[in-house]
Amino acid sequence: MMKLSAKLPHDDVDAKLQRFDNVRGHRYTEIFLIGGHALTGHLVAAVYNTIGLNDPTGGGDTSPQALVDQVDVEALKKQYDEISAYKNGPRLWTLDWVEVMVGKERDFNGLHARWVMWLDVPKEMRKHESVAYKSVHGKRDTQLGINKGSPAFILDDPDGDSWVMKSASLILDPTQTYDSLKNLGDRLTPAPGWSFRAVELEQDLVLTPDNGAVRITQDELGNTYDRVGGPFSNYKP
């Protein structure tokens, strides 16, 4: 029987600001613990990120495949008494640096990850459907950066807004590599009115939340993008 309501652990308490540099191309995974109220459809995920963990040699892989494979989301759901759990990874950072409020560290079947944000779970995710080219709302105190001279992979939507890729997914296509992103435009079929472009930045780009709120989307391969422009970045590339 599906659990109808569940409270999430307060793992954001005592969160501290941490900065991680030189993360471009590094592997990470996120674990979602999902609570809220199933009947009303208001579900929220506590998101835990492996950044800075599980990498004793400093080689840039914070989610070794052997550890990712042993994460059992059904077991996590029961262990934490939540409505659901989800394994979002492995993924590759397409940013140069991340500055994030980091909360409690947890051990998910051997994969260590720390709380980084809250996420409103969209109906598509609840139904295991794609959220490609749809806006998802998140809450976090985070700055993300791409340096001058680095590539940025960008989606432009029908409303004239732009979205910059923060991570490439290895979930739907495990063969995807960071180097293959330069040809990503040949592999995507964007929704009507959407388009993809890759540019080399002429100045540093800093992605920021709007009073703690962020907007997120994905392409059909599960690569994830954050909204830029206006309050969401220092400029729109």
C-alpha positions as CSV (number, residue, x, y, z in Angstrom):
1,M,0.0,0.0,0.0
2,M,1.3,3.4,-0.9
3,K,2.1,5.7,2.0
4,L,-0.2,8.8,1.8
5,S,1.9,11.3,3.8
6,A,5.4,11.6,5.2
7,K,7.6,14.2,6.8
8,L,11.1,14.8,5.5
9,P,14.1,15.0,7.9
10,H,15.2,18.5,8.7
11,D,18.6,18.0,7.2
12,D,18.9,21.6,6.2
13,V,19.4,22.6,9.8
14,D,22.9,24.0,10.4
15,A,23.7,23.9,6.7
16,K,26.9,25.7,5.9
17,L,28.1,27.4,2.7
18,Q,30.7,25.5,0.8
19,R,32.4,26.2,-2.6
20,F,33.6,23.5,-4.9
21,D,36.0,24.5,-7.7
22,N,37.1,22.8,-10.9
23,V,34.1,20.4,-11.1
24,R,33.6,20.5,-14.8
25,G,33.3,16.9,-16.2
26,H,33.2,15.4,-12.7
27,R,30.7,12.7,-11.8
28,Y,28.1,13.0,-9.1
29,T,24.7,11.6,-8.1
30,E,21.7,12.9,-6.2
31,I,19.4,11.0,-3.9
32,F,15.8,12.3,-3.5
33,L,13.8,11.4,-0.4
34,I,10.2,12.3,-1.2
35,G,7.6,13.3,1.3
36,G,4.5,15.5,1.5
37,H,0.9,14.5,0.9
38,A,0.1,12.0,-1.9
39,L,-3.7,12.7,-1.9
40,T,-3.2,16.5,-2.5
41,G,-0.4,15.9,-4.9
42,H,1.9,18.2,-3.0
43,L,5.2,16.3,-2.9
44,V,8.6,17.7,-1.9
45,A,12.0,16.1,-2.3
46,A,14.9,16.5,0.0
47,V,17.9,16.4,-2.4
48,Y,21.3,15.0,-1.3
49,N,24.3,15.5,-3.5
50,T,27.6,13.4,-3.5
51,I,29.8,16.4,-4.4
52,G,33.0,16.4,-2.4
53,L,32.4,12.9,-1.1
54,N,33.2,9.2,-2.0
55,D,36.4,10.3,-3.8
56,P,39.4,9.5,-1.6
57,T,41.9,9.9,-4.5
58,G,40.5,13.3,-5.6
59,G,40.1,12.1,-9.2
60,G,36.7,13.8,-9.7
61,D,34.3,10.8,-9.4
62,T,32.1,11.4,-6.3
63,S,29.7,8.6,-7.4
64,P,31.7,5.5,-8.2
65,Q,29.5,3.1,-10.2
66,A,29.9,0.3,-7.7
67,L,28.4,2.5,-5.0
68,V,25.7,3.9,-7.2
69,D,24.6,0.4,-8.2
70,Q,24.1,-0.7,-4.6
71,V,21.7,2.1,-3.8
72,D,18.3,0.5,-3.3
73,V,15.6,3.2,-3.5
74,E,12.9,0.8,-2.2
75,A,15.0,0.0,0.8
76,L,15.6,3.8,1.3
77,K,11.9,4.5,1.1
78,K,11.3,2.0,3.9
79,Q,14.3,3.0,6.0
80,Y,13.3,6.7,6.1
81,D,9.5,6.0,6.1
82,E,9.0,8.3,3.1
83,I,6.5,8.2,0.2
84,S,9.2,7.5,-2.3
85,A,12.9,7.7,-3.1
86,Y,14.7,8.4,-6.3
87,K,18.3,8.0,-7.6
88,N,19.2,10.9,-9.9
89,G,22.5,9.8,-11.4
90,P,25.2,9.4,-12.2
91,R,25.6,12.8,-13.9
92,L,28.5,15.0,-15.1
93,W,28.9,18.7,-14.0
94,T,28.9,21.1,-16.9
95,L,29.8,24.0,-14.6
96,D,33.2,25.2,-13.4
97,W,32.3,25.8,-9.8
98,V,29.4,25.3,-7.3
99,E,28.7,27.3,-4.2
100,V,26.0,25.6,-2.1
101,M,24.5,25.4,1.4
102,V,25.5,21.9,2.5
103,G,23.5,20.2,5.3
104,K,23.5,16.8,7.0
105,E,25.5,14.0,5.4
106,R,23.8,10.6,5.1
107,D,24.9,7.2,4.1
108,F,22.7,5.7,1.4
109,N,23.7,2.0,1.2
110,G,27.4,3.1,1.1
111,L,27.0,6.1,-1.1
112,H,27.5,9.3,1.0
113,A,25.7,12.4,0.1
114,R,24.7,15.7,1.8
115,W,21.5,17.7,1.8
116,V,21.7,20.6,-0.7
117,M,18.1,21.7,-1.6
118,W,14.3,21.2,-1.6
119,L,12.5,20.3,-4.8
120,D,8.8,20.5,-5.6
121,V,8.2,17.1,-7.2
122,P,6.4,17.7,-10.6
123,K,3.5,15.4,-11.6
124,E,5.6,14.0,-14.4
125,M,8.2,12.7,-12.0
126,R,5.5,11.1,-9.8
127,K,4.2,9.3,-12.9
128,H,7.7,8.4,-14.1
129,E,7.2,10.6,-17.1
130,S,9.7,12.9,-18.8
131,V,10.0,16.6,-17.7
132,A,11.8,17.5,-20.9
133,Y,11.2,21.1,-21.9
134,K,9.0,21.7,-18.9
135,S,9.8,24.1,-16.0
136,V,10.3,22.6,-12.5
137,H,10.5,24.7,-9.3
138,G,13.3,24.3,-6.8
139,K,14.4,26.0,-3.6
140,R,18.0,26.5,-2.7
141,D,20.6,29.1,-1.7
142,T,23.2,28.3,-4.4
143,Q,25.4,30.0,-6.8
144,L,26.7,28.2,-9.9
145,G,29.4,29.4,-12.2
146,I,30.8,29.0,-15.7
147,N,34.1,30.9,-16.3
148,K,35.0,33.1,-19.2
149,G,36.3,31.0,-22.1
150,S,34.4,27.9,-21.0
151,P,31.6,26.4,-23.1
152,A,28.0,26.8,-22.1
153,F,25.2,24.6,-23.5
154,I,22.0,26.5,-23.8
155,L,18.3,25.9,-24.5
156,D,16.2,28.8,-25.7
157,D,12.4,28.5,-25.1
158,P,9.4,30.0,-27.0
159,D,9.0,32.8,-24.4
160,G,12.5,34.1,-25.1
161,D,14.0,32.7,-21.9
162,S,17.3,30.8,-21.8
163,W,18.4,27.8,-19.8
164,V,22.1,26.8,-19.2
165,M,23.1,23.2,-18.7
166,K,24.5,22.5,-15.3
167,S,24.8,18.7,-15.7
168,A,24.8,16.0,-18.3
169,S,22.9,12.8,-17.5
170,L,24.3,9.2,-17.7
171,I,21.0,7.7,-16.7
172,L,19.2,7.4,-20.1
173,D,22.4,7.2,-22.1
174,P,25.3,5.8,-20.1
175,T,27.6,6.2,-23.1
176,Q,27.3,10.0,-23.1
177,T,30.6,11.8,-22.2
178,Y,31.5,15.3,-21.6
179,D,33.4,15.5,-24.9
180,S,30.3,14.3,-26.8
181,L,28.3,17.4,-25.7
182,K,29.9,19.5,-28.4
183,N,27.7,17.5,-30.8
184,L,24.6,17.4,-28.6
185,G,22.7,19.6,-31.0
186,D,22.7,16.8,-33.6
187,R,21.2,14.4,-31.1
188,L,18.3,16.5,-29.7
189,T,14.9,17.1,-31.1
190,P,13.7,20.1,-29.0
191,A,10.0,20.7,-28.3
192,P,8.3,23.2,-30.7
193,G,9.7,26.7,-30.2
194,W,12.7,25.4,-28.3
195,S,16.3,25.4,-29.7
196,F,19.8,24.4,-28.6
197,R,23.1,26.2,-28.9
198,A,26.6,25.9,-27.6
199,V,28.7,29.0,-27.0
200,E,32.1,30.0,-25.6
201,L,31.4,32.6,-22.9
202,E,33.0,36.0,-23.3
203,Q,32.6,36.8,-19.6
204,D,32.0,34.9,-16.3
205,L,28.5,33.6,-15.8
206,V,27.0,33.3,-12.3
207,L,23.7,31.6,-11.8
208,T,21.7,32.8,-8.8
209,P,18.4,32.0,-7.2
210,D,15.5,34.5,-7.1
211,N,14.9,34.9,-3.4
212,G,15.7,31.2,-2.9
213,A,13.8,30.0,-5.9
214,V,15.2,28.4,-9.1
215,R,13.7,27.1,-12.3
216,I,15.0,23.9,-13.8
217,T,14.3,22.0,-17.1
218,Q,15.7,19.0,-18.9
219,D,16.1,17.9,-22.5
220,E,15.0,14.4,-23.7
221,L,18.3,12.8,-22.7
222,G,17.8,14.0,-19.1
223,N,20.5,16.7,-19.2
224,T,19.6,19.4,-16.7
225,Y,19.4,23.2,-17.3
226,D,18.8,26.2,-15.0
227,R,17.0,29.3,-16.0
228,V,19.3,32.3,-16.7
229,G,18.6,36.0,-17.2
230,G,16.8,38.5,-15.0
231,P,17.2,37.5,-11.3
232,F,18.6,34.1,-12.2
233,S,22.0,35.2,-13.4
234,N,24.4,38.1,-13.7
235,Y,23.6,38.3,-17.4
236,K,21.8,36.3,-20.1
237,P,24.3,34.6,-22.5
